[in-house]
Amino acid sequence: MRARRKMKDRYRKFSFITDIGGMKSAIGELRGKGFPKQPKLNKAYIPVPDDPVFDETWFIDTLKDKLANHSDNGFEYPFYKERIFGEPLVGFIRGDDPLLTEYKTIIGAHHFTPFEIMKWQAEKNGVSVPSASELSVVCFVMPISRKTKDDNAARTDWPSERWAQTRLLGELFSQTMVREMVTYLMDKGVLAISPDVTPMFNKKRYPKVGWASPWSHRHMAYAAGLGTFGMHDFLITEKGCAHRVGSFVVHLKLAPNHKRPKDIHANCLHYQGIDCLKCETRCPVDAITEKDAHDKEKCYQRVAASTKYCNKNYHIFIYGCGLCATGTPCESSIPEELQKNRPLNGVNPTTTLPGISCL
């Protein structure tokens, strides 16, 4: 994917035709096209004494370091040099976790298991396909900056400028960061892959779940115990629901480091019987209601319509919204009422997990 030139001291002109990076990102997200070629596995690599130990600590420290220091974790004009994301949450899932196979029923047959996506990578590199038990999924949640959340919470119609930039630049940064990690691991002889930067990734309407993709970072993060779903279908984590989520698969055995709640809505006030529905009042098109929960088609139509607004007002080619994820009790943390050791209802996570939501 062609590198996007960051605007430091001015807006770009005619972004509908000049923001090549934004357009390529949109095409890649929807059609799985335009990404750089997958890195080659260095099958001849011989470990040396200075090599790191690729354990849980290495992944946590490396992801934290990249978010703290990577030059791409930053906005364009007029917020140049501000950081997009704060310190991440990191979690791990075993490749043979039964829930990941159940996702093919819960979400749909189109959703990849770690084994299926790694099989594609292994065969491309001419190596034996690892078993599911030899794989792990690394998940990370990147909390959005305080200024961005405040800006978006003040809006009632369209996303704020910082939010729109986060939707584009934050996603590009996430993809760049993961590609760097995957490339590094592959060069060290460790098979790895990020599903959402492969030709097999796309978003489209499916009969059962509507708009969805073949790899859901949010569902992987839930499986890793990093959060639970809210009325708005966002993942409510200990750092709230205003975030971006990423994940990738590695041929390593990593130990899960968070306990996954049985109740998929454990962190949502409404589903725990406490009056809230703030996300419902925040939605400008009534795509969230107590009766029907999250209407993904209404949500999608609103998000798609924002492209024109973001181009005209913010001079970038992107779409977004996120109003229901800001100005709510779950914006930046698990709501306080649910942090007091309150008993939670037991819900079977194999029957009611949501589909893909828009941001």
C-alpha angles and dihedrals in degrees: 000000000000112000115252116235109229116229107227106175108012145025121264116249124242094001092185087074105016103048094087093162092055094047093048090050092053092048091047092050094048101034108019092240135129099035121133117262116277113265116256120247111245096227092175095055115133115199118241129203093256094058115117121243105249097221134132093279092053093053094046094047094044094050092047091049093050093051091047098046113017113118092219092062089086142090131248128234128346091025098036115164094018113125118246098204138028129215112321134232112233129199140167136219128196111243090233096050103140092226091066090060091044088057087074086067099033097046101016144278089274092069112102124232116218088253093055096049092044091049088061091051094045093050091048088056097043097242134125115278111250118231118249090252090062093055135081135189117224112208129188135184117205112201115219119241122270093241091053093050092048091049093050094043088058092057125089102177119026133011120278120251094254090050092051091050090048090053091055107026093035092054092046090050092049091052092046092049093050093045089053092052094045091048091050093049093046090050088053090053097259115131110230140157141184106213097204094061096053129094089250094066119097141136123232143139116283123194096239105037106018115219109023144140132223091249123038115198090193093056090048090051090050090050088051091055095247096128149324133249126269134207087271092052092244118131111254108211134172085271093047134249100289098097148093120250131209139175143177138185126242135185092238135100107242123175119238108248102191133057113240113226115234089219107074089202097045094126098046117098095207095052089047091058098257120128111254125111088158089142088057092056091045094057110096094203103040092249089144119058136158090238100048103018111208117003101202095190093056088045092050093050091053093046092048090050091056091071092082092047094049092048094048097043106026101027096230131112103240144109129216148126120184094170091133091053094056132059090029133114089250096049098104106009145002104292111269093238089063095049095070099087090265113172111254128214116252112241125179105244093203096068111041110033111138128239128238120316129198126242 
